[in-house]
């Protein structure tokens, strides 16, 4: 019966522990034969090391016999010395009235190994759970914490005991609780096997921290939920960095979108990857989507495409591009000049070109305006040089002309001139007047005297010029004159306006030697500022003005006519006069399409001042007239003319001599005729002394320069050299009446 049992069985003497019997399975387990086992005691089968010593074995047998059944595990020893774990059950039985102990033995070495491995595995799991670098939690299906690790406690600021029984929702940010509850319900309901979720936690101190959560559900063999295992990675710093990056990108984008500079990022082929709104505008489009992926060469002006492609290549090879000028065009072909600075960059996505584009339309316009101002300054310098030249020669030249006119006057007074001799005297007088007019033109170009301004009806002036032109223009030139109705008046010199229009018309005639169309128009124009202007246009159908002369037309002594056909003072004189009236002259011309000169004058409304009529009845005073003139010929003309009319004259050749004559006669003069250019003491100094000493004596200021005379005596009588005897007597009469 014992041999039929699979488990090893021993029968021991209850008193001594000796082995009385053993079955076959026992012999196989320990490696001894039955006969050998009968000579051994239970203690001989132990390993001999506590708690498996021979004394321990004897005690177990004794307790089984005396106390009751015993069960223990111990380390047994095989016959070959090998040790193994065995589970031993001892029970007392009586055999033939003698107490015996029956031992049932089971080899549990494999089980002990499995238990040891399990303990190691569990220890490893606990260590991994406890020491994991991310938060770990085991939670009940209702969300209560069952176990947490150190990382989660540090993240939330709790100790392990403080989280026992606490719900996950209690440490979840209020705004994320509903989403957390929804994910858990879907997990428990089997809709999800696991889920990943980023949410906010509340620490014990009230701080918000972000966590990336991965939750897995563990079920029992029946499929019922046991618990969840959560892995929580603290991503607060990452979220802060992402938020900072988003904020930085927002500020960067805001900066790019609010700047007036176009910003663009392109690839190696010049295709647009990103750009701000200003660049989109410069490219002639409305949104970034319209240009993304397209080449910038598409909206580059045709004349700049090759240059732009070469510039992109240069930027890639040199690493940068500085102050590159290029024209972009919009869908309607309107150009926008740009200045581009670009750099080649290495990015994680590969090489890129970063460009900054500046609209330089205003700067280019400013540069053009500055160039125009520089040309105007150059022209002004030229005019100033002419003024200095004219001022230097005007006095002597006018005195010479005045002397010649005086001689003519004296010769005529002598009488006896007839036929060709009388004609020659008239010719001499005419030539002197022409010379004086030339001098006045030079001074007008340089000084821009005010002239006799009045309110003018422009239409009437144009009509008068038309009548003159109809009688003088050759028949092969067709004249067209047009004047708008209701044109406002302008304030200008009547003779000056006529002279300007005639000068422009005659220039137009000379530009059409083979005939053509001469068109004159008067129109009203309103500027952007709201100011109203009158435009007087004189246009011809001639060959046009060469470009190299166009910017110099108004400079003195510059002419498009052949040598001997003109002096180059007409346009400069006209411009000086028009600018003196507050306007200007513009020219539009190109080879093959004629020229148009536009006189622009500001509209004016106001009262027109009256002028005193010229009249004289000599002599107007019996008091002597003091003639202060250093040029003998001019002084002779004055005295002869005055004495012929019954005046008494006293002469002075210098300023000092004039003051002496005044002192000698104690100021008893009816009029002082004062030349401004005198030796020893200048005429303006003499004038101021006379005004201070004898303010009751009128002074007629005589000069070759009307601007200087008017500046010295703005309200007093003046006379410009050269002059005829009639003009001189009229000026004397006005001066005497002004002091009456």
Secondary structure, 3 states (H helix, E strand, C coil): CCCCCCCEEEEEECCCCEEEEECHHHHHHHCCCHHHHCCCEHHHHECCCCCCCHHHHHHHHHHHHHCCCEEEEEEEECCCCCEEEEEEEEEEEEECCEEEEEEEEEECHHHHHHHHHHHHHHHHHHHHHHHCCCEEEEECCCCEEEEECHHHHHHHCCCHHHHCCCEHHHHECHHHHHHHHHHHHHHHCCCCCEEEEEEEEECCCCCEEEEEEEEEEEECCCCCEEEEEEEEEECHHHHHHHHHHHHHHHHHHHHHHHCCCEEEEECCCCEEEEECHHHHHHCCCCCHHHHCCCEHHHHECHHHHHHHHHHHHHHHHHCEEEEEEEEEECCCCCEEEEEEEEEEEEECCEEEEEEEEEECHHHHHHHHHHHHHHHHHHHHHHHHHHHHHHHHHHHHHHHHHHHHHHHHHHHHHHCCCCHHHHHHHHHHHHHHHHHHHHHHHHHHHHHCCCCCEEEECHHHHHHHHHHHHHHHCCCCEEEEEEECCCCCCEEEEHHHHHHHHHHHHHHHHHCCCCCEEEEEEEEEEECCCCCEEEEEEEEECCCCCCHHHHCCCCCCCCCCCCCCCCCCCHHHHHHHHHHHCCCEEEEEECCCCCEEEEEEEEECCCCCCCCCCCCCCCCCCCCCEEEECCCHHHHHHHHHHHHHCCCCEEEECCHHHHHHHHHHCCCCCCEEEEECCCCCCCHHHHHHHHHHHCCCCEEEEEECCHHHHHHHCCCCCEEECCCCHHHHHHHHHHHHHHCC
